[in-house]
C-alpha cells in the first residue's frame, strides 16, 4: 500500500533536523526537559565533542529506535563510559553530568518498504531538499549510512572542490559515494563543499562546520 506523502511528513518531523539529517539521539541537561535550550540533538553518523552548556551537564538521553549512542568521559572520545540503545530517563551517579563527547549511529535499514524506497531513489527524491523525510525513512536505498563523520565546529578543509551542494544531504551522499572524498563542510551557512584529503583543517571566524569522514 502506498503511503501518502503528508502522512510521512507528519510522522518524520520529530526525527528530522533542519538540514534533513536524522536525529540519532537527544541529550538533556535537566531530565526530559521541554525547554529548547536544555536539549542537544545528535545526528546519525556523527561524532560530537560537547561544548559549553552541555559538557559535563547531561542527565538524560533519548535514543531513536534502531540507533546506538556511545558516551565518553573525556573530550575527543577518551575514556569510554557506556553504550545506549534505548532511553535513559535519569543517569546514575556514575555517569550523571560527566559526559564530554559522544558518537551516534543508526542501523542501515529502510523503514519504509524496500520497493517504495527504491522507487523514490530512482525518482531522485533522496537528494530533493523539498522532501526531507525520504532519507530518514530510506537510509539503505539512498546510500546515506555508509560512513561516519566527525563534526568539527569553526573548521573547514584547505583543499576542497568547487562544486556547491545546497544541503547537507546532497554533500554527504556525494562524499559517501566517492572514495576520494575525505569529508565536507558547511561554508558558513551558504552551501556545502567536498574535501579532498588528507584533510588539513583551517579556521575561519564566520563559523564553518567541518564533517571529517572517519577512516
VMD Tcl script that draws the C-alpha trace (Angstrom):
set ca {
  {0.00 0.00 0.00}
  {1.39 3.39 -0.95}
  {1.70 5.80 1.97}
  {0.60 9.43 1.32}
  {3.40 11.99 1.48}
  {1.59 14.08 4.10}
  {1.47 11.09 6.45}
  {5.22 10.62 6.15}
  {5.89 14.30 6.74}
  {3.91 14.30 9.99}
  {5.49 11.04 11.15}
  {9.01 12.25 10.41}
  {9.01 15.74 11.91}
  {10.22 14.50 15.30}
  {13.33 12.79 13.93}
  {14.48 15.11 11.13}
  {16.71 18.15 11.55}
  {16.60 21.37 9.58}
  {19.18 20.05 7.12}
  {17.30 16.79 6.62}
  {19.59 14.71 8.83}
  {18.05 12.08 11.06}
  {18.14 12.59 14.80}
  {20.02 9.70 16.40}
  {19.64 10.90 19.99}
  {18.70 13.84 22.17}
  {20.79 14.86 25.17}
  {19.08 16.66 28.05}
  {20.54 18.80 30.80}
  {17.54 18.55 33.15}
  {15.57 15.33 32.76}
  {13.37 15.21 29.66}
  {13.05 18.97 29.60}
  {10.77 20.72 27.10}
  {12.96 23.84 27.14}
  {14.78 24.01 23.80}
  {17.99 25.37 25.37}
  {18.20 22.22 27.53}
  {18.13 19.80 24.56}
  {21.00 18.92 22.22}
  {20.20 16.98 19.05}
  {22.82 14.45 17.96}
  {22.55 13.36 14.33}
  {23.02 9.91 12.90}
  {26.56 9.09 11.83}
  {28.23 11.88 13.79}
  {30.87 12.25 16.49}
  {30.44 15.27 18.75}
  {32.62 16.94 21.37}
  {30.15 18.57 23.75}
  {30.62 22.30 24.14}
  {29.72 24.95 26.70}
  {26.41 24.25 28.44}
  {26.28 20.50 27.67}
  {29.82 19.47 28.58}
  {29.64 17.55 31.87}
  {25.96 18.52 32.14}
  {23.92 15.72 30.51}
  {21.46 14.00 32.85}
  {19.06 12.18 30.47}
  {19.15 10.71 26.97}
  {16.55 9.76 24.38}
  {17.56 7.32 21.65}
  {15.74 6.88 18.34}
  {14.70 3.27 17.58}
  {17.44 1.37 15.79}
  {20.15 3.79 16.91}
  {23.10 3.48 19.30}
  {24.86 6.20 21.29}
  {28.31 5.78 22.83}
  {29.30 8.17 25.61}
  {32.80 9.23 26.65}
  {34.06 10.95 29.78}
  {36.82 12.89 28.04}
  {36.74 15.15 25.00}
  {37.83 13.69 21.68}
  {36.24 10.33 22.66}
  {38.54 9.41 25.50}
  {37.59 7.07 28.39}
  {34.55 5.14 27.16}
  {31.60 5.23 29.59}
  {28.64 3.30 28.17}
  {26.62 2.35 25.11}
  {22.89 3.15 24.97}
  {20.26 1.72 22.61}
  {17.18 2.92 24.50}
  {16.07 5.95 26.53}
  {17.81 6.73 29.81}
  {15.46 8.95 31.80}
  {17.96 9.55 34.59}
  {21.66 8.75 34.50}
  {23.06 7.22 37.68}
  {25.59 8.98 39.85}
  {28.46 7.32 37.99}
  {27.51 8.92 34.67}
  {25.34 11.94 35.52}
  {26.91 15.25 34.42}
  {30.10 13.52 33.30}
  {29.77 13.12 29.51}
  {32.15 15.18 27.34}
  {31.82 13.54 23.91}
  {29.51 11.12 22.10}
  {29.20 9.06 18.93}
  {25.83 8.09 17.49}
  {24.90 5.65 14.73}
  {21.64 4.33 13.28}
  {21.08 1.00 11.58}
  {21.39 1.00 7.81}
  {17.83 -0.07 7.01}
  {14.78 1.15 5.14}
  {11.92 2.00 7.49}
  {9.53 2.01 4.56}
  {9.03 -0.87 2.12}
  {12.20 -1.56 0.10}
  {10.31 -1.33 -3.18}
  {8.94 2.11 -2.30}
  {12.36 3.37 -1.19}
  {13.98 2.16 -4.40}
  {11.23 3.88 -6.38}
  {11.86 7.14 -4.51}
  {15.61 6.86 -5.06}
  {15.15 6.27 -8.79}
  {12.91 9.34 -8.89}
  {15.65 11.49 -7.37}
  {13.86 12.00 -4.06}
  {16.94 11.15 -1.93}
  {18.62 14.42 -2.89}
  {15.50 16.58 -3.12}
  {15.70 19.20 -0.35}
  {11.92 19.67 -0.53}
  {11.38 16.04 0.58}
  {13.41 15.84 3.82}
  {11.51 12.79 5.09}
  {12.82 10.45 2.38}
  {16.37 9.82 3.66}
  {15.44 9.01 7.30}
  {12.86 6.50 6.03}
  {15.02 5.05 3.24}
  {18.59 5.23 4.56}
  {19.72 1.99 2.89}
  {18.21 2.69 -0.53}
  {19.50 6.26 -0.54}
  {23.02 5.12 0.39}
  {23.05 7.53 3.32}
  {24.50 5.35 6.05}
  {27.81 4.22 4.61}
  {30.23 6.41 6.55}
  {30.54 8.15 9.88}
  {31.58 11.81 10.08}
  {33.15 13.77 12.91}
  {31.56 17.21 13.30}
  {34.15 19.95 13.97}
  {32.78 23.44 14.52}
  {34.68 26.50 13.29}
  {36.83 24.48 10.86}
  {36.96 23.84 7.12}
  {39.33 21.93 4.85}
  {42.07 23.77 2.96}
  {41.74 21.53 -0.12}
  {38.18 21.46 -1.40}
  {36.26 21.08 -4.63}
  {34.41 23.89 -6.32}
  {31.03 22.22 -6.83}
  {28.39 23.66 -4.49}
  {25.84 21.46 -2.68}
  {22.71 23.12 -1.39}
  {22.03 20.76 1.51}
  {23.87 18.57 3.98}
  {22.14 15.54 2.45}
  {23.46 16.29 -1.03}
  {27.03 16.76 0.22}
  {27.09 13.69 2.45}
  {25.55 11.45 -0.20}
  {28.14 12.64 -2.74}
  {31.00 12.10 -0.29}
  {29.71 8.66 0.75}
  {29.82 7.51 -2.86}
  {33.29 8.94 -3.60}
  {36.34 7.13 -2.22}
  {38.49 10.22 -2.88}
  {36.27 12.43 -0.71}
  {37.56 12.77 2.86}
  {34.75 14.93 4.21}
  {32.75 18.06 3.54}
  {32.00 21.36 5.23}
  {29.22 23.87 5.72}
  {30.58 27.08 4.20}
  {29.28 29.43 6.89}
  {25.62 28.67 6.17}
  {25.76 29.36 2.42}
  {26.41 25.95 0.79}
  {28.42 22.76 1.28}
  {31.75 21.77 -0.34}
  {33.53 18.41 -0.53}
  {37.05 17.97 0.84}
  {39.97 16.31 -0.89}
  {42.32 14.64 1.51}
  {44.13 14.06 3.61}
  {42.31 16.92 5.30}
  {44.26 19.93 6.54}
  {41.99 21.88 8.87}
  {41.72 25.67 8.78}
  {39.79 28.09 10.96}
  {37.51 30.95 9.95}
  {35.58 33.44 12.09}
  {32.38 33.10 10.02}
  {31.68 29.74 11.65}
  {32.12 26.92 9.12}
  {31.43 23.33 10.20}
  {33.70 20.53 9.01}
  {32.44 16.95 8.71}
  {35.52 14.70 8.58}
  {34.94 11.21 7.20}
  {36.06 8.59 9.67}
  {38.58 6.15 8.20}
}
mol new
graphics top color blue
foreach p $ca { graphics top sphere $p radius 0.5 }
foreach p [lrange $ca 0 end-1] q [lrange $ca 1 end] { graphics top cylinder $p $q radius 0.2 }
display resetview
